[in-house]
Amino acid sequence: MAIASRAPTSQQRSSWSAAEAWPSWSRTTPEIRIVDVVDAASFGLVPPCADPGFDHRSCDYWEDADRGSKAARLAWLEPGGGGQPAPVRRPSLFGDDDDLPGLEPVVNPFASAGAAARPFNPLLDEPEPIAANPFAPPPRIRPLSGSDVPRKLGLLGRGLIAFGSYAKVLLVDDEAAVYAQFGPLSAYPRALRLRELYPQLPDAPLPAVITCVATTAAARGAGHAKRLVAAICQDLDQRGFAAVEAYPQAGARPEATSAATPGFWVDCGFHVAVDDERFPVLRRVLE
């Protein structure tokens, strides 16, 4: 029979000596929060890898199928470090994309030409401000790019316009415990290349992928990574994906892999879609 947990009475507390620890049922439950990595502040929450030779904050292994690396590159943590990748953007029909390099601006024949085209009121010293249109969509979130953004943050920010966040951090009492990276298959060329090796995988609809999930050494064994994966799967389901895949490396040491183990993904509700001895594919159908 389960016994309900109750706070200790003052008489019980007074009977404990200072050297005795309070019973485990009297301890406060830790606060758990999950934060989307969408700006510099949330990027600063990403914890370092358990193995100092690797670093989530400078990894482009999945984004660059030819030259990507998981190695720790401290220069990449600085604004503009390592050079900026070409941002991936989707122009809107009548958007203000003239400040996005590499795109031809889309002409809106119904838009004003700016301040010079504002209606002139001779009774005012300055032109009237343009009132907000309650029927127009809100301003779009700009992709994170430019010389003032660390390269990895720029990579994570590519999908903010059309998709949403590409990474989450789970915090336990405001301390980073787990990091995970995910997104549409098209965002990760190495995942696309790996998937081409297995024609038996369904190609319609294409899945989302979770490329990385890693727990800090201090937070291991508490189930936090599984909790974060569950939250990501729920998020991807709400974004319209029908399935999600992961590509762990079989036999890798926990400190040497950022994609966990096949057994971990099975425990998270995934099934083995491709039983490869080195690079199996784990898949979960979203409901």
Buried (B, 14 or more C-beta within 10 A) or exposed (E): EEEEEEEBEEEEEEEEEEEEEEEEEEEEEEEBEBBBBBBEEBBBBBBBBBBEEBBBBBBBBBBBBEEBEBEBBEEBBEEBBBEBBEBBBEEBEEBEBEEBEEBEEEEEEEEEEEEEEEEEEEEEEEEEEEEEEEEEEEEEEBBBBEEEBBBBBBBBBBBBBEBBBBBBBBBBEEEBBBBBBBBBBEBBBBBBEBBEEEEEBEEEEBBBBBBBBBBBEEBBEBEBBBBBBEBBBEBBBEEEBBBBBBBBBBEBEBBEBBBBBBEBBEBBBBEEBBEBEEBBBBBBEBE
